[in-house]
C-alpha cells in the first residue's frame, strides 16, 4: 500500500524543473494525488513527483520541461519523473539560466544554475535574456540566409557563432562582425 506523501501546496510555485520521461508501469499501483484543471495528473512519492500530461513547458508560474525517451514514444501523453531536489527557484529578475547546445542533434535548451552539471562556464542570464538568445540560436540552426555573406562552411560558422552566444555577453551583430 502506498503511503500518502503530500508536499506543501506552494512547493511548485515559481519553479524550474526538468522531468525525465518514464514508462507507464512507473505509476502502476500509485494513487493519483492531484489532478489539474487542464487534465494533468500528479503522483507524489518520498523520492519525487510523477506527472502525467499532454502539455509541458510554461505552466502557470513555473517552467517544467520533459526530456523524452529515445526512441520517442508515439503517445502525446507522457509520464515524467523529477526528484524533489530537482525543483529549482525561478523568477524574472535573477540570472538563473544558462544555455546548452547540442551541435550533433542541432538542438538548444536552457538549464538552471543550480543544476549539478553546470560547469560555470556558460554565461548566466535572466529568463527573458535566455529566451531571446535561444531564439537567435534556433534561427542560426534552422535558417541559411544569414550565412550568404560569409565564405566559411555554414556548419563551422554556426558552431562558432552559437558558442560565442552561449559563453559571452557579445551581441549577435558583434559576433558576426568579428568573424
C-alpha positions as CSV (number, residue, x, y, z in Angstrom):
1,X,0.0,0.0,0.0
2,X,1.3,3.4,-1.0
3,X,2.0,5.8,1.9
4,X,0.3,9.2,1.3
5,X,3.0,11.8,0.8
6,X,1.9,15.3,0.2
7,X,4.2,18.3,-0.5
8,X,3.2,21.8,0.6
9,X,0.7,23.2,-1.9
10,X,3.0,26.2,-2.7
11,X,6.1,24.0,-3.2
12,X,5.9,24.2,-7.0
13,X,5.1,27.9,-7.5
14,X,7.8,29.7,-9.4
15,X,10.0,26.7,-10.1
16,X,12.0,25.3,-12.9
17,X,12.3,21.5,-13.3
18,X,13.4,19.0,-15.9
19,X,11.4,15.8,-15.8
20,X,12.6,12.6,-17.5
21,X,10.1,10.5,-19.3
22,X,9.4,7.1,-17.8
23,X,7.3,4.1,-18.9
24,X,3.7,3.8,-17.8
25,X,4.5,1.0,-15.4
26,X,6.3,3.5,-13.2
27,X,3.0,4.8,-11.9
28,X,1.2,1.4,-11.8
29,X,-0.2,0.9,-8.3
30,X,0.3,4.6,-7.3
31,X,-2.7,6.7,-6.3
32,X,-3.4,10.0,-8.1
33,X,-3.0,12.7,-5.6
34,X,-3.8,15.8,-7.7
35,X,-5.5,16.5,-11.0
36,X,-5.2,19.9,-12.6
37,X,-8.0,21.7,-14.4
38,X,-6.0,21.1,-17.6
39,X,-6.2,17.3,-17.0
40,X,-2.6,16.6,-15.8
41,X,-2.4,14.1,-13.0
42,X,0.2,14.0,-10.3
43,X,1.6,11.2,-8.1
44,X,3.8,12.2,-5.2
45,X,6.3,9.8,-3.6
46,X,9.0,10.2,-1.0
47,X,11.6,10.4,-3.8
48,X,9.8,12.8,-6.1
49,X,6.9,13.6,-8.4
50,X,5.4,11.8,-11.4
51,X,3.4,13.9,-13.8
52,X,1.2,12.5,-16.5
53,X,0.4,15.2,-19.1
54,X,0.0,16.0,-22.7
55,X,1.5,19.5,-22.3
56,X,4.9,20.6,-21.0
57,X,6.8,23.9,-20.8
58,X,5.5,27.0,-19.2
59,X,2.8,26.0,-16.6
60,X,1.1,29.0,-14.9
61,X,4.1,30.3,-12.9
62,X,6.6,27.5,-13.5
63,X,8.8,26.2,-16.2
64,X,8.7,22.4,-16.4
65,X,10.3,20.6,-19.3
66,X,10.2,16.9,-20.3
67,X,13.2,15.1,-21.6
68,X,11.6,12.4,-23.9
69,X,12.8,8.8,-24.0
70,X,14.8,7.7,-27.0
71,X,13.4,6.5,-29.2
72,X,10.5,8.8,-28.5
73,X,7.2,7.2,-27.5
74,X,4.3,7.8,-30.0
75,X,1.8,8.8,-27.3
76,X,1.1,12.5,-26.9
77,X,0.5,12.0,-23.2
78,X,3.9,11.5,-21.4
79,X,4.8,10.5,-17.9
80,X,7.7,12.4,-16.4
81,X,9.5,12.0,-13.1
82,X,11.6,14.5,-11.2
83,X,13.2,14.1,-7.8
84,X,12.3,16.7,-5.2
85,X,15.8,18.2,-5.2
86,X,15.5,18.9,-9.0
87,X,12.9,21.7,-8.5
88,X,14.8,25.0,-8.6
89,X,13.6,28.5,-7.9
90,X,12.5,30.7,-10.8
91,X,11.9,34.4,-11.0
92,X,12.1,37.2,-13.7
93,X,14.9,39.2,-12.2
94,X,17.8,36.9,-11.2
95,X,20.3,35.4,-13.7
96,X,19.3,31.8,-13.2
97,X,19.7,30.2,-16.6
98,X,22.5,29.1,-18.9
99,X,22.2,27.7,-22.5
100,X,23.3,24.4,-23.8
101,X,23.6,23.5,-27.5
102,X,24.0,20.0,-28.9
103,X,25.6,20.5,-32.3
104,X,25.2,16.9,-33.4
105,X,21.4,16.9,-32.7
106,X,21.1,20.5,-33.8
107,X,19.2,21.4,-30.6
108,X,19.4,24.1,-27.9
109,X,17.9,24.3,-24.5
110,X,18.4,26.1,-21.2
111,X,19.3,24.8,-17.8
112,X,19.2,26.2,-14.2
113,X,22.3,27.4,-12.5
114,X,21.6,25.0,-9.6
115,X,21.9,22.0,-11.9
116,X,24.8,19.9,-10.6
117,X,26.1,19.6,-14.2
118,X,26.6,23.4,-14.5
119,X,30.4,24.0,-15.0
120,X,30.1,27.8,-14.5
121,X,31.5,28.5,-18.0
122,X,28.3,29.4,-19.8
123,X,27.0,33.0,-19.1
124,X,24.1,33.1,-16.7
125,X,21.1,35.2,-17.9
126,X,17.6,36.1,-16.8
127,X,14.7,34.1,-18.2
128,X,13.9,36.9,-20.7
129,X,17.5,37.2,-21.9
130,X,17.8,33.4,-22.2
131,X,14.7,33.2,-24.3
132,X,16.0,35.9,-26.6
133,X,19.4,34.1,-27.1
134,X,17.7,30.8,-27.7
135,X,15.6,32.3,-30.4
136,X,18.7,33.7,-32.1
137,X,20.4,30.3,-31.8
138,X,17.4,28.5,-33.3
139,X,17.4,30.9,-36.2
140,X,21.0,30.2,-36.8
141,X,20.4,26.5,-36.7
142,X,17.4,26.4,-39.0
143,X,18.0,29.2,-41.5
144,X,20.7,29.7,-44.1
145,X,20.1,33.2,-45.4
146,X,22.2,34.8,-42.7
147,X,25.3,33.0,-43.9
148,X,25.3,34.2,-47.6
149,X,27.9,36.9,-47.0
150,X,30.4,34.5,-45.3
151,X,32.8,32.3,-47.1
152,X,33.3,29.8,-44.4
153,X,31.4,26.4,-44.2
154,X,27.9,27.1,-42.7
155,X,28.3,24.3,-40.0
156,X,31.6,25.7,-38.8
157,X,30.1,29.2,-38.7
158,X,27.1,28.0,-36.8
159,X,29.2,26.4,-34.2
160,X,31.5,29.4,-33.8
161,X,28.6,31.9,-33.5
162,X,26.4,29.8,-31.2
163,X,29.4,29.1,-28.9
164,X,30.0,32.8,-28.6
165,X,26.3,33.5,-27.9
166,X,26.5,30.9,-25.1
167,X,29.8,31.8,-23.5
168,X,30.0,35.6,-23.9
169,X,27.8,38.7,-23.5
170,X,28.5,39.8,-27.0
171,X,25.6,40.6,-29.2
172,X,24.9,38.6,-32.4
173,X,25.9,41.6,-34.5
174,X,29.2,41.9,-32.6
175,X,30.0,38.2,-33.1
176,X,29.2,38.3,-36.8
177,X,31.4,41.4,-37.3
178,X,34.3,39.7,-35.6
179,X,34.1,36.7,-37.9
